[in-house]
Amino acid sequence: MPVITTNDLRNGIALDLGGDLFEVVEFQHVKPGKGHAFVRTTLKNVRSGAVIDRTFRAGEKVERAAIDKREMQLLYRDGADLVLMDNESFEQMTVVPEVIGGAARFLVDGSQAVMLMFGSEIVGTELPAAVELDIAETEPGVQGDRVSGATKPATLETGLVVQVPLFVEPGQRVKVDTRTGAYISRA
């Protein structure tokens, strides 16, 4: 793995510190009037999500983790597990939904996502800003119910429940924001 100095730290860089994988959330170079310069950082453990503060000497060497971005396609769900295929090598891998976190709520068979890989381990997922999903179940709209801004719960094909306007019917496609999980519009 490449070795960098703490002077090269930037937000978003991944570091391998003692076998744990950390992402730099925030950093600050400090040069006090007396003493040596140092770098104060806030680091997020990529695997557990824990956030820690750590101080490094200026110029200290740290290992930068090599994070690969691989575009993958969800082939199918095997029980609770997801079977993904690498779009370049056509390799298949089976993962539990907890590995990719909340992104599993937006993936349907055939959908694409960018997986952040550390070696052969998935450490993160990048989804498009919005996805289109079918409504599996919702109450029908009532004629004459025209309250402005009124919503009702709808269950999507992935099992995600979102609030949709009253005019949305079962079987329609809707656009959902992957960052917030909120309804955007009909597709």
PAKOL-677794 format. One record per atom (N, C-alpha, C): residue in one letter; x, y, z. Coordinates in steps of 0.05 Angstrom, whole numbers, padded with zeros to 5 digits, always signed. Layout:
REM PAKOL-677794
AXYZ ...
REM end
This chain:
REM PAKOL-677794
M+00017-00024+00000 M+00000+00000+00000 M+00018+00025+00000 P+00009+00046-00014 P+00025+00070-00015 P+00026+00084+00013 V+00050+00095+00019 V+00054+00109+00044 V+00054+00139+00037 I+00038+00154+00052 I+00037+00183+00049 I+00044+00196+00076 T+00049+00222+00075 T+00054+00236+00100 T+00028+00250+00109 T+00027+00257+00134 T+00003+00270+00144 T-00001+00298+00131 N+00020+00309+00119 N+00017+00334+00105 N+00000+00331+00079 D-00003+00306+00069 D-00018+00300+00045 D-00047+00292+00051 L-00056+00293+00076 L-00083+00285+00083 L-00103+00304+00071 R-00125+00293+00061 R-00148+00308+00050 R-00174+00294+00059 N-00196+00308+00059 N-00221+00296+00066 N-00228+00274+00046 G-00238+00251+00057 G-00246+00229+00039 G-00224+00208+00034 I-00199+00214+00041 I-00178+00195+00037 I-00182+00172+00057 A-00177+00147+00047 A-00179+00123+00065 A-00151+00116+00074 L-00149+00110+00100 L-00124+00103+00113 L-00126+00075+00125 D-00104+00060+00124 D-00102+00034+00137 D-00085+00038+00162 L-00098+00039+00185 L-00084+00044+00211 L-00086+00019+00228 G-00065+00004+00230 G-00065-00020+00247 G-00085-00041+00239 G-00090-00044+00213 G-00109-00064+00204 G-00137-00054+00202 D-00143-00031+00213 D-00170-00019+00211 D-00171+00001+00188 L-00193+00003+00175 L-00197+00021+00153 L-00212+00046+00162 F-00199+00069+00159 F-00211+00095+00167 F-00212+00114+00143 E-00233+00131+00144 E-00236+00152+00124 E-00232+00179+00138 V-00217+00197+00126 V-00212+00223+00138 V-00237+00240+00134 V-00250+00247+00156 V-00274+00264+00155 V-00266+00293+00156 E-00247+00300+00173 E-00238+00327+00176 E-00209+00327+00185 F-00194+00347+00176 F-00166+00349+00185 F-00159+00379+00188 Q-00139+00384+00205 Q-00130+00411+00210 Q-00101+00411+00216 H-00085+00426+00201 H-00056+00429+00207 H-00053+00451+00228 V-00039+00445+00249 V-00035+00463+00271 V-00005+00469+00275 K+00002+00494+00276 K+00030+00502+00282 K+00029+00520+00306 P+00033+00508+00330 P+00033+00525+00354 P+00058+00543+00355 G+00057+00563+00372 G+00079+00581+00375 G+00104+00567+00386 K+00099+00549+00404 K+00121+00533+00415 K+00117+00504+00408 G+00137+00490+00403 G+00134+00461+00398 G+00132+00455+00368 H+00127+00430+00363 H+00126+00420+00335 H+00098+00422+00324 A+00097+00424+00297 A+00071+00424+00284 A+00058+00397+00285 F+00031+00396+00284 F+00017+00370+00284 F-00008+00373+00268 V-00020+00350+00262 V-00045+00348+00246 V-00067+00335+00263 R-00088+00350+00268 R-00111+00340+00284 R-00132+00330+00264 T-00140+00305+00267 T-00159+00293+00248 T-00183+00281+00262 T-00205+00280+00247 T-00229+00265+00255 T-00231+00242+00235 L-00231+00217+00244 L-00231+00194+00227 L-00256+00177+00232 K-00267+00166+00211 K-00290+00148+00213 K-00282+00120+00205 N-00287+00101+00223 N-00282+00073+00217 N-00302+00064+00196 V-00292+00055+00173 V-00309+00048+00150 V-00326+00024+00157 R-00315+00005+00171 R-00330-00020+00177 R-00351-00016+00199 S-00344-00003+00221 S-00363-00001+00243 S-00378+00026+00244 G-00367+00046+00231 G-00380+00072+00231 G-00372+00090+00255 A-00355+00079+00273 A-00346+00095+00296 A-00329+00118+00287 V-00332+00141+00301 V-00316+00165+00294 V-00297+00170+00317 I-00271+00174+00310 I-00251+00180+00331 I-00235+00205+00323 D-00223+00217+00343 D-00205+00240+00338 D-00177+00229+00343 R-00159+00237+00325 R-00131+00227+00328 R-00112+00250+00319 T-00091+00253+00333 T-00071+00273+00327 T-00045+00259+00317 F-00035+00269+00295 F-00010+00259+00283 F+00011+00281+00284 R+00037+00274+00286 R+00058+00293+00282 R+00059+00302+00253 A+00067+00326+00248 A+00069+00336+00220 A+00091+00320+00206 G+00085+00310+00183 G+00104+00295+00168 G+00105+00265+00174 E+00088+00256+00194 E+00087+00227+00201 E+00077+00211+00177 K+00088+00188+00173 K+00080+00171+00151 K+00057+00153+00159 V+00037+00151+00142 V+00013+00134+00146 V+00008+00118+00120 E-00005+00095+00122 E-00011+00079+00099 E-00038+00087+00087 R-00038+00094+00062 R-00063+00100+00048 R-00075+00074+00038 A-00101+00070+00043 A-00114+00045+00034 A-00123+00049+00005 A-00119+00028-00010 A-00127+00028-00038 A-00156+00019-00040 I-00174+00037-00046 I-00203+00031-00049 I-00209+00031-00079 D-00219+00009-00089 D-00226+00006-00117 D-00256+00011-00120 K-00264+00024-00142 K-00292+00027-00148 K-00299+00008-00170 R-00317-00011-00165 R-00325-00030-00185 R-00355-00028-00190 E-00362-00026-00215 E-00391-00025-00222 E-00401-00053-00222 M-00422-00058-00207 M-00434-00084-00204 M-00464-00083-00210 Q-00474-00107-00217 Q-00503-00110-00223 Q-00514-00130-00204 L-00538-00124-00193 L-00552-00144-00176 L-00566-00163-00195 L-00557-00188-00194 L-00569-00209-00212 L-00595-00219-00200 Y-00595-00227-00175 Y-00619-00237-00162 Y-00615-00239-00132 R-00637-00243-00118 R-00636-00247-00089 R-00638-00277-00084 D-00619-00288-00069 D-00619-00316-00062 D-00627-00318-00032 G-00653-00320-00028 G-00663-00319+00000 G-00659-00290+00010 A-00644-00288+00032 A-00639-00261+00042 A-00614-00249+00030 D-00597-00266+00017 D-00572-00256+00006 D-00576-00244-00022 L-00556-00227-00030 L-00556-00215-00056 L-00533-00226-00072 V-00539-00232-00098 V-00518-00242-00116 V-00511-00220-00135 L-00486-00211-00133 L-00476-00188-00149 L-00457-00198-00170 M-00456-00184-00193 M-00437-00191-00214 M-00420-00167-00221 D-00394-00170-00222 D-00376-00149-00231 D-00379-00146-00261 N-00384-00121-00270 N-00390-00116-00298 N-00366-00119-00316 E-00341-00118-00305 E-00317-00121-00321 E-00308-00150-00323 S-00305-00164-00300 S-00295-00191-00300 S-00316-00212-00300 F-00342-00204-00297 F-00365-00222-00296 F-00363-00242-00273 E-00347-00235-00253 E-00345-00252-00228 E-00370-00247-00212 Q-00381-00268-00200 Q-00404-00265-00183 Q-00396-00268-00153 M-00409-00253-00136 M-00405-00256-00108 M-00431-00254-00093 T-00434-00269-00072 T-00458-00269-00056 T-00452-00254-00030 V-00469-00234-00024 V-00465-00218+00000 V-00491-00216+00016 V-00489-00212+00042 V-00512-00207+00058 V-00519-00178+00056 P-00545-00170+00058 P-00553-00142+00054 P-00539-00123+00074 E-00532-00132+00098 E-00519-00114+00117 E-00492-00104+00107 V-00479-00119+00089 V-00453-00110+00079 V-00456-00084+00063 I-00477-00082+00047 I-00480-00057+00031 I-00499-00037+00044 G-00508-00043+00068 G-00524-00024+00084 G-00551-00017+00072 G-00558+00008+00075 G-00584+00018+00066 G-00588+00017+00036 A-00566+00013+00020 A-00568+00012-00009 A-00585-00012-00018 A-00587-00033-00002 A-00602-00057-00010 A-00632-00050-00013 R-00641-00029+00000 R-00670-00021-00002 R-00677-00010-00029 F-00656-00002-00045 F-00661+00011-00071 F-00653-00006-00094 L-00643-00031-00089 L-00633-00048-00110 L-00654-00069-00118 V-00660-00071-00144 V-00677-00092-00154 V-00661-00108-00174 D-00671-00131-00182 D-00657-00148-00201 D-00650-00132-00226 G-00625-00133-00234 G-00616-00119-00258 G-00606-00091-00253 S-00608-00080-00229 S-00600-00053-00224 S-00570-00051-00220 Q-00558-00028-00226 Q-00530-00023-00224 Q-00523-00007-00200 A-00499-00012-00188 A-00489+00004-00166 A-00458+00002-00167 V-00445+00023-00156 V-00416+00023-00155 V-00409+00014-00126 M-00394-00008-00125 M-00385-00018-00099 M-00356-00009-00093 L-00352+00001-00069 L-00325+00009-00060 L-00312-00016-00048 M-00290-00025-00060 M-00277-00050-00052 M-00250-00045-00039 F-00245-00058-00016 F-00219-00058-00004 F-00209-00087-00005 G-00193-00093-00025 G-00186-00120-00030 G-00210-00134-00042 S-00220-00155-00029 S-00244-00169-00039 S-00268-00163-00021 E-00265-00143-00003 E-00286-00136+00016 E-00301-00111+00007 I-00327-00112+00007 I-00343-00088+00001 I-00345-00071+00026 V-00336-00045+00023 V-00336-00027+00046 V-00355-00004+00042 G-00367-00001+00019 G-00386+00020+00015 G-00400+00017-00012 T-00420+00034-00016 T-00436+00032-00041 T-00443+00061-00050 E-00441+00065-00076 E-00449+00090-00087 E-00473+00084-00106 L-00495+00098-00100 L-00519+00094-00117 L-00524+00120-00132 P-00540+00118-00154 P-00548+00143-00167 P-00565+00160-00148 A-00569+00185-00153 A-00584+00203-00135 A-00613+00194-00133 A-00624+00183-00154 A-00652+00174-00153 A-00655+00148-00169 V-00674+00131-00160 V-00680+00106-00174 V-00710+00104-00179 E-00717+00088-00199 E-00745+00084-00205 E-00753+00057-00196 L-00775+00055-00180 L-00784+00030-00169 L-00815+00028-00172 D-00825+00003-00174 D-00853-00002-00176 D-00866-00001-00149 I-00892+00008-00148 I-00907+00007-00123 I-00920-00020-00122 A-00914-00035-00100 A-00925-00062-00097 A-00952-00060-00083 E-00955-00042-00064 E-00980-00041-00049 E-00984-00013-00038 T-01009-00003-00041 T-01017+00022-00028 T-01047+00023-00029 E-01058+00040-00012 E-01087+00043-00012 E-01096+00058-00037 P-01119+00051-00049 P-01127+00066-00073 P-01135+00094-00065 G-01132+00112-00085 G-01141+00140-00081 G-01171+00142-00081 V-01182+00159-00064 V-01211+00162-00062 V-01219+00186-00079 Q-01240+00182-00096 Q-01250+00203-00113 Q-01260+00226-00095 G-01252+00250-00101 G-01260+00273-00085 G-01241+00280-00062 D-01222+00263-00057 D-01202+00268-00036 D-01180+00285-00048 R-01182+00311-00046 R-01164+00329-00060 R-01149+00348-00041 V-01143+00338-00017 V-01129+00355+00002 V-01101+00360-00009 S-01093+00385-00010 S-01067+00392-00021 S-01044+00382-00003 G-01026+00367-00014 G-01003+00358+00000 G-01007+00333+00017 A-01031+00321+00015 A-01037+00297+00031 A-01021+00273+00020 T-01012+00256+00038 T-00997+00232+00029 T-01008+00207+00042 K-00999+00184+00031 K-01006+00158+00042 K-00982+00140+00040 P-00980+00120+00057 P-00957+00102+00055 P-00960+00083+00031 A-00937+00077+00018 A-00936+00058-00004 A-00912+00040+00000 T-00917+00014-00004 T-00895-00006-00003 T-00885-00010-00031 L-00858-00007-00035 L-00846-00010-00061 L-00838-00040-00065 E-00829-00046-00089 E-00822-00074-00096 E-00799-00085-00079 T-00783-00067-00068 T-00760-00076-00051 T-00768-00079-00022 G-00792-00071-00015 G-00801-00072+00013 G-00799-00045+00027 L-00787-00026+00015 L-00784+00001+00026 L-00812+00015+00027 V-00818+00028+00049 V-00844+00042+00052 V-00838+00072+00050 V-00851+00086+00031 V-00848+00115+00028 V-00876+00128+00028 Q-00876+00153+00034 Q-00900+00169+00033 Q-00904+00180+00005 V-00927+00175-00008 V-00932+00184-00035 V-00958+00200-00035 P-00962+00217-00056 P-00987+00232-00058 P-01011+00213-00062 L-01035+00223-00056 L-01059+00206-00057 L-01066+00195-00085 F-01057+00209-00106 F-01064+00200-00133 F-01047+00176-00143 V-01026+00169-00129 V-01009+00147-00138 V-01024+00120-00132 E-01023+00103-00152 E-01038+00077-00151 E-01018+00053-00151 P-01026+00030-00141 P-01009+00006-00143 P-01002-00001-00172 G-00977-00010-00176 G-00968-00017-00203 G-00954+00005-00218 Q-00957+00030-00208 Q-00943+00052-00221 Q-00914+00053-00213 R-00897+00066-00230 R-00869+00070-00223 R-00865+00098-00212 V-00849+00099-00190 V-00843+00125-00178 V-00813+00129-00176 K-00805+00154-00175 K-00777+00160-00172 K-00772+00166-00142 V-00751+00154-00130 V-00746+00156-00102 V-00717+00166-00098 D-00713+00185-00080 D-00687+00196-00074 D-00672+00175-00057 T-00648+00167-00066 T-00633+00146-00052 T-00619+00157-00027 R-00615+00183-00025 R-00602+00195-00001 R-00622+00197+00023 T-00647+00204+00017 T-00666+00208+00039 T-00688+00186+00039 G-00692+00172+00018 G-00713+00152+00016 G-00740+00164+00012 A-00741+00189+00002 A-00766+00203-00002 A-00776+00202-00031 Y-00802+00203-00034 Y-00815+00203-00060 Y-00807+00230-00074 I-00801+00227-00101 I-00795+00252-00116 I-00817+00257-00136 S-00824+00237-00153 S-00845+00241-00173 S-00853+00214-00184 R-00873+00214-00201 R-00880+00190-00216 R-00860+00188-00239 A-00855+00163-00247 A-00835+00159-00269 A-00849+00157-00295 
REM end
